[in-house]
Amino acid sequence: MASKPSNDGGLLETVKTVVFALILAGLIRTLLFQPFWIPSGSMKSTLLIGDFLFVNKFTYGYSYASCPSMFGTDFCGFAKGSDERLLGNDPERGDVVVFKHPVHGADYIKRLIGLPGDRIQMKDSILYINGNPAPQTAIAPFIEAFEKQGPEQGFPRCSNTRPALGGDCIKERAMETLPNGVVHEVLNIEESGADNTQEFLVPEGHYFFMGDNRDNSVDSRFAQRGYSPGVGFVPAENIIGRADRIVFSAAGSALWKFWDWRSDRYLKAVD
């Protein structure tokens, strides 16, 4: 009587395929691209809540922050404290960068404003770099609907008096020119303490980041205080990569709700 064929070989091949696929996915995420979903409005109007993008890791090279953190484990934490990055180039002023918060390690995305040795200050909502103002040219205001946004379902902040639900939420908008010629949009909501700051001297091996939505951004203007507001100076080793292009953008409360995707943001470049 013939014996039944064994399924052990097929099962083993399936397991091998799954393991190899996971290893390949891990290598791609570690060395090349990391997915990132914009959770807050700190980078409006450049990045909107719900924008989904891939972070380019190989542009700046690799450090402990290049390894993914999963299940509360920082797999490359043993390398933390090194002043060197493996391969890659230094980030440039004006780049939109994803980095690890210096205290609690959460991933943040902001625009690189200050390089090592720079003096950074805000005066009357104008950015000064090494004593020189970054010119701003007013353009049409940024207008969005006053409605709940993203998974946290929070309402946007507005320059105008609190509008009715679904009404226009208006923010003043300008084009800012950085010393190296990078031009980008910035928003202004109101006069706040962060519009007039002390002068910050960026230490060697560190960078200074700010959000484009200047009155709605926890960034380097605020001291490091763990989970309290504050980023402070960001060590070079904490940089993960550069945001180059939006893949798609979900205007609703979840990424999978494809009927809420914004039709004008597919493969949109990040400027």
WOKA-V430318 format. One record per residue. N is the residue number from 0. RES is the residue in one small letter. OMEGA is omega in radians with two decimals (none if undefined). BURIAL is + if it has 24 or more other C-alpha atoms within 12 Angstrom, else -. Layout:
n->N res->RES omega->OMEGA burial->BURIAL
n->N res->RES omega->OMEGA burial->BURIAL
This chain:
n->0 res->m omega->-3.09 burial->-
n->1 res->a omega->3.10 burial->-
n->2 res->s omega->3.13 burial->-
n->3 res->k omega->3.12 burial->-
n->4 res->p omega->-3.13 burial->-
n->5 res->s omega->3.09 burial->-
n->6 res->n omega->-3.06 burial->-
n->7 res->d omega->-3.12 burial->-
n->8 res->g omega->3.13 burial->-
n->9 res->g omega->3.12 burial->-
n->10 res->l omega->3.14 burial->-
n->11 res->l omega->3.13 burial->-
n->12 res->e omega->3.11 burial->-
n->13 res->t omega->3.12 burial->-
n->14 res->v omega->3.13 burial->-
n->15 res->k omega->-3.14 burial->-
n->16 res->t omega->-3.14 burial->-
n->17 res->v omega->-3.13 burial->-
n->18 res->v omega->3.14 burial->-
n->19 res->f omega->3.13 burial->-
n->20 res->a omega->3.12 burial->-
n->21 res->l omega->3.11 burial->-
n->22 res->i omega->3.12 burial->-
n->23 res->l omega->3.12 burial->-
n->24 res->a omega->3.12 burial->-
n->25 res->g omega->3.12 burial->-
n->26 res->l omega->3.12 burial->-
n->27 res->i omega->-3.11 burial->-
n->28 res->r omega->-3.11 burial->+
n->29 res->t omega->-2.97 burial->+
n->30 res->l omega->-2.99 burial->+
n->31 res->l omega->-3.01 burial->+
n->32 res->f omega->3.07 burial->+
n->33 res->q omega->3.12 burial->+
n->34 res->p omega->-3.14 burial->+
n->35 res->f omega->3.12 burial->+
n->36 res->w omega->-3.09 burial->+
n->37 res->i omega->-3.05 burial->+
n->38 res->p omega->-3.02 burial->+
n->39 res->s omega->-3.10 burial->+
n->40 res->g omega->-3.04 burial->+
n->41 res->s omega->-3.12 burial->+
n->42 res->m omega->3.04 burial->+
n->43 res->k omega->0.00 burial->+
n->44 res->s omega->3.11 burial->+
n->45 res->t omega->3.13 burial->+
n->46 res->l omega->-3.13 burial->+
n->47 res->l omega->3.04 burial->+
n->48 res->i omega->-3.13 burial->+
n->49 res->g omega->3.04 burial->+
n->50 res->d omega->3.10 burial->+
n->51 res->f omega->-3.08 burial->+
n->52 res->l omega->3.03 burial->+
n->53 res->f omega->-3.13 burial->+
n->54 res->v omega->3.13 burial->+
n->55 res->n omega->-3.06 burial->+
n->56 res->k omega->-2.99 burial->+
n->57 res->f omega->3.13 burial->+
n->58 res->t omega->-3.08 burial->+
n->59 res->y omega->-3.10 burial->+
n->60 res->g omega->-2.91 burial->+
n->61 res->y omega->3.05 burial->+
n->62 res->s omega->3.12 burial->+
n->63 res->y omega->-3.10 burial->+
n->64 res->a omega->-3.14 burial->+
n->65 res->s omega->3.14 burial->+
n->66 res->c omega->3.10 burial->+
n->67 res->p omega->3.03 burial->+
n->68 res->s omega->-3.13 burial->-
n->69 res->m omega->3.09 burial->-
n->70 res->f omega->3.10 burial->-
n->71 res->g omega->-3.11 burial->-
n->72 res->t omega->3.06 burial->-
n->73 res->d omega->-2.95 burial->-
n->74 res->f omega->-3.12 burial->-
n->75 res->c omega->-3.13 burial->-
n->76 res->g omega->-3.14 burial->-
n->77 res->f omega->-3.11 burial->-
n->78 res->a omega->-3.11 burial->-
n->79 res->k omega->-3.13 burial->+
n->80 res->g omega->3.11 burial->-
n->81 res->s omega->3.13 burial->-
n->82 res->d omega->-3.05 burial->-
n->83 res->e omega->2.99 burial->-
n->84 res->r omega->-3.13 burial->+
n->85 res->l omega->3.12 burial->-
n->86 res->l omega->3.08 burial->-
n->87 res->g omega->-3.12 burial->-
n->88 res->n omega->3.07 burial->-
n->89 res->d omega->3.07 burial->+
n->90 res->p omega->-3.12 burial->+
n->91 res->e omega->3.11 burial->+
n->92 res->r omega->-3.13 burial->+
n->93 res->g omega->3.09 burial->+
n->94 res->d omega->2.99 burial->+
n->95 res->v omega->-2.88 burial->+
n->96 res->v omega->2.97 burial->+
n->97 res->v omega->-3.12 burial->+
n->98 res->f omega->3.08 burial->+
n->99 res->k omega->3.07 burial->+
n->100 res->h omega->-3.06 burial->+
n->101 res->p omega->-3.09 burial->+
n->102 res->v omega->-3.01 burial->-
n->103 res->h omega->2.97 burial->-
n->104 res->g omega->3.09 burial->+
n->105 res->a omega->3.13 burial->-
n->106 res->d omega->3.11 burial->+
n->107 res->y omega->3.04 burial->+
n->108 res->i omega->-3.11 burial->+
n->109 res->k omega->3.08 burial->+
n->110 res->r omega->3.12 burial->+
n->111 res->l omega->-3.10 burial->+
n->112 res->i omega->-3.04 burial->+
n->113 res->g omega->3.08 burial->+
n->114 res->l omega->3.11 burial->+
n->115 res->p omega->3.14 burial->+
n->116 res->g omega->3.13 burial->-
n->117 res->d omega->2.97 burial->+
n->118 res->r omega->-3.05 burial->+
n->119 res->i omega->3.12 burial->+
n->120 res->q omega->2.99 burial->+
n->121 res->m omega->3.07 burial->+
n->122 res->k omega->3.12 burial->-
n->123 res->d omega->3.09 burial->-
n->124 res->s omega->3.11 burial->+
n->125 res->i omega->3.13 burial->+
n->126 res->l omega->3.06 burial->+
n->127 res->y omega->3.09 burial->+
n->128 res->i omega->-3.10 burial->+
n->129 res->n omega->3.07 burial->-
n->130 res->g omega->-3.10 burial->-
n->131 res->n omega->3.14 burial->-
n->132 res->p omega->2.99 burial->-
n->133 res->a omega->-3.02 burial->+
n->134 res->p omega->3.06 burial->-
n->135 res->q omega->3.07 burial->-
n->136 res->t omega->-3.10 burial->-
n->137 res->a omega->3.06 burial->-
n->138 res->i omega->-3.12 burial->-
n->139 res->a omega->-3.11 burial->-
n->140 res->p omega->3.06 burial->+
n->141 res->f omega->-3.08 burial->+
n->142 res->i omega->3.06 burial->+
n->143 res->e omega->-3.13 burial->+
n->144 res->a omega->3.08 burial->-
n->145 res->f omega->-3.12 burial->+
n->146 res->e omega->-3.12 burial->+
n->147 res->k omega->-3.06 burial->-
n->148 res->q omega->2.98 burial->+
n->149 res->g omega->-3.10 burial->+
n->150 res->p omega->3.14 burial->-
n->151 res->e omega->3.08 burial->-
n->152 res->q omega->3.08 burial->-
n->153 res->g omega->3.11 burial->-
n->154 res->f omega->3.09 burial->+
n->155 res->p omega->3.04 burial->+
n->156 res->r omega->-3.01 burial->+
n->157 res->c omega->3.03 burial->+
n->158 res->s omega->-3.14 burial->+
n->159 res->n omega->3.10 burial->-
n->160 res->t omega->-3.06 burial->-
n->161 res->r omega->-3.10 burial->-
n->162 res->p omega->3.06 burial->-
n->163 res->a omega->3.12 burial->-
n->164 res->l omega->-3.11 burial->-
n->165 res->g omega->3.13 burial->-
n->166 res->g omega->-3.11 burial->-
n->167 res->d omega->3.00 burial->-
n->168 res->c omega->-2.97 burial->+
n->169 res->i omega->3.03 burial->+
n->170 res->k omega->3.04 burial->+
n->171 res->e omega->-3.07 burial->+
n->172 res->r omega->3.12 burial->+
n->173 res->a omega->3.01 burial->+
n->174 res->m omega->-3.13 burial->+
n->175 res->e omega->3.14 burial->+
n->176 res->t omega->3.13 burial->+
n->177 res->l omega->-3.05 burial->+
n->178 res->p omega->-3.14 burial->-
n->179 res->n omega->3.07 burial->-
n->180 res->g omega->3.10 burial->-
n->181 res->v omega->-3.14 burial->-
n->182 res->v omega->-3.12 burial->+
n->183 res->h omega->-3.12 burial->+
n->184 res->e omega->2.99 burial->+
n->185 res->v omega->3.13 burial->+
n->186 res->l omega->3.09 burial->+
n->187 res->n omega->-3.11 burial->+
n->188 res->i omega->-3.08 burial->+
n->189 res->e omega->3.04 burial->-
n->190 res->e omega->-3.10 burial->-
n->191 res->s omega->3.14 burial->-
n->192 res->g omega->-3.13 burial->-
n->193 res->a omega->3.09 burial->+
n->194 res->d omega->3.07 burial->+
n->195 res->n omega->-3.03 burial->-
n->196 res->t omega->2.94 burial->-
n->197 res->q omega->3.03 burial->-
n->198 res->e omega->-3.13 burial->-
n->199 res->f omega->3.03 burial->+
n->200 res->l omega->-3.06 burial->+
n->201 res->v omega->-3.12 burial->+
n->202 res->p omega->3.03 burial->-
n->203 res->e omega->3.12 burial->-
n->204 res->g omega->-3.12 burial->+
n->205 res->h omega->3.14 burial->+
n->206 res->y omega->-3.10 burial->+
n->207 res->f omega->-3.07 burial->+
n->208 res->f omega->3.04 burial->+
n->209 res->m omega->3.04 burial->+
n->210 res->g omega->3.11 burial->+
n->211 res->d omega->3.05 burial->+
n->212 res->n omega->-2.82 burial->+
n->213 res->r omega->-3.11 burial->+
n->214 res->d omega->-3.11 burial->+
n->215 res->n omega->-3.06 burial->+
n->216 res->s omega->2.97 burial->+
n->217 res->v omega->-3.01 burial->+
n->218 res->d omega->-3.01 burial->+
n->219 res->s omega->3.06 burial->+
n->220 res->r omega->-3.08 burial->+
n->221 res->f omega->-3.08 burial->+
n->222 res->a omega->3.14 burial->+
n->223 res->q omega->3.13 burial->-
n->224 res->r omega->3.13 burial->-
n->225 res->g omega->-3.12 burial->-
n->226 res->y omega->3.03 burial->-
n->227 res->s omega->-3.12 burial->-
n->228 res->p omega->3.07 burial->-
n->229 res->g omega->3.08 burial->+
n->230 res->v omega->-3.13 burial->+
n->231 res->g omega->3.11 burial->+
n->232 res->f omega->-3.07 burial->+
n->233 res->v omega->3.10 burial->+
n->234 res->p omega->3.14 burial->+
n->235 res->a omega->-3.09 burial->+
n->236 res->e omega->-3.12 burial->+
n->237 res->n omega->-3.13 burial->+
n->238 res->i omega->3.13 burial->+
n->239 res->i omega->-3.13 burial->+
n->240 res->g omega->-3.07 burial->+
n->241 res->r omega->3.05 burial->+
n->242 res->a omega->-3.06 burial->+
n->243 res->d omega->-3.00 burial->+
n->244 res->r omega->3.06 burial->+
n->245 res->i omega->3.11 burial->+
n->246 res->v omega->3.03 burial->+
n->247 res->f omega->-3.04 burial->+
n->248 res->s omega->-3.12 burial->+
n->249 res->a omega->-3.12 burial->+
n->250 res->a omega->-3.10 burial->+
n->251 res->g omega->-3.04 burial->+
n->252 res->s omega->-3.12 burial->+
n->253 res->a omega->-3.12 burial->+
n->254 res->l omega->-3.01 burial->+
n->255 res->w omega->3.14 burial->-
n->256 res->k omega->-3.01 burial->-
n->257 res->f omega->3.12 burial->-
n->258 res->w omega->3.10 burial->-
n->259 res->d omega->-3.13 burial->-
n->260 res->w omega->-3.11 burial->+
n->261 res->r omega->-3.03 burial->+
n->262 res->s omega->-3.07 burial->-
n->263 res->d omega->-3.05 burial->-
n->264 res->r omega->3.08 burial->+
n->265 res->y omega->3.09 burial->-
n->266 res->l omega->3.14 burial->-
n->267 res->k omega->3.13 burial->-
n->268 res->a omega->3.09 burial->-
n->269 res->v omega->-3.10 burial->+
n->270 res->d omega->none burial->+
